[in-house]
Amino acid sequence: MSWKNLEFEIKNLSLDLDEGASARAVCPKCGNREKTLSITVKDGTVLFQCFRMRCGLSGALHKTSGGLAPANFKKVIKEIPPLELTNLPEEYYYALPVKTLSVAPKWDTKHQLVCYPVLSFYGQRLGYVSRHYKELNSWWSGPKAKNVVEITSTPWGHFPANQSITNTLYIVEDIPSSEAMAPYVPVCALAGTNITDGLLSFFVDIGIKHLRICLDNDAIAKAIKLKRQLSLTFDTIEVIFVDRDPKDMNHEELQSL
């Protein structure tokens, strides 16, 4: 898509946003069905970034009398090279917060990142979450974690393998936390703090009636907001307050939780 068309699409997406407001939308560049594009209006500038690694759209548009103009065209259209994956070397597992996983992570030899496979409810691989661990790559200056979406026709969310899910589901932020909790409760990792419309509809379709929100301890306000928004969707919905992230808990702490 040309810059002119991208400018037009992003302009339309930002028209209803007031100063300081943010929104998520479908990215006009990569066409991913999930709302991977983040838009924020700050100091009269529209900041935008697509969090789909294979897209890489990011930049800023300044509000002018003539509309929007690119802050820096070369920085706006940015392609990120594809991952170069191999099996994660056994000696690298020491850096992972959770060592026992239902599906083996991969190693991106190009960027030196750990890549966790994202599994659908039916065990289909939807893509990866690439995760930086400073013990394995001290020079990395990019994002700590990034979603790499391969399949867009299925709602994005990681379900650890071999789970038995009936009508109750716990949701957590990241894949290591979901893998840590999977032996105790049915769980899904959002790979973030937002529940997309597609994933929410899927929860209802598979018969989830009781939702338990267990986000990291620095996202309690977000968890409470989700509870208010979804209160009419499920029979019961509760926020599970934690002092530490589930991925950092030991066996006894997870049992107690």
C-alpha positions, 0 to 999 in steps of 0.5 A: 500500500502506498504512503498516500493510502496509508496516510488516508487510512490512519487519518480516518482511524485517528479522527475520533481520538482526543488529545491523549487518547489511544485506540487499537485498530486493524492495521491498514498495511498488513491487513491482519484481522486482529487489532494489532495497530496502536494509535495515540494522539499526543501533543497534536501528533498521531503516533502509530505502531503495528505490533505484528512483527512481520509488518513493522509499520510505525511512525508519526503524523503531525496534524496540520491545516492540510491534514496529516503529514509523515514525520519521517517517511523512511522510518514509517515504512519499515520491514522487519526480516523474518525469523530464522528458527532452530531448536532452542539449545538445552543450555539456554533453558536456564534463562527461561522463567518456566523450564517445563513447557507443553511445547518446546520454544524455538531460538531465532538465530538472527535476532537471538531471541527465544520464540514461544509457539502460540497454540490455538485451542485445537493445538494449531500453531498460530505464530510465535511470541519472540521474547528477549532475555538479557542473559542470552542477548545483552546487546538487544535494544528492541522490544522485550516481547513481540507477536509474530502472527502467521495465521490470522483466521483464528483468534490470537491466544495461547492455550497450553497443550493437553489441557482439559477445559470445561466452563471455567477459564483463567486468562494471563498475560504471557505464555510462561505464566500460562504454562506455569498455571496449566497443571493446576487450572485451564488457562489461556495467555493473551500475549498482552493485556487486551482481549480481542473481540475474536477471542472473546467470541471464541470463549463464548463459543466453546462454552466458557461461563466463568472467567478468572482474570489473573494479569501480572501484578502491575496490571491490576487496574487493567484487570478491573477494567476488563471485569467491568467491561465483560461483566454481562458476558459471563455468569461469573467473572473474578480478578485474581490478585497476585503479588508476583507474576505466576511465571515467577511462582514455585509449585507451592505458591501456584497451588495456593493461588 
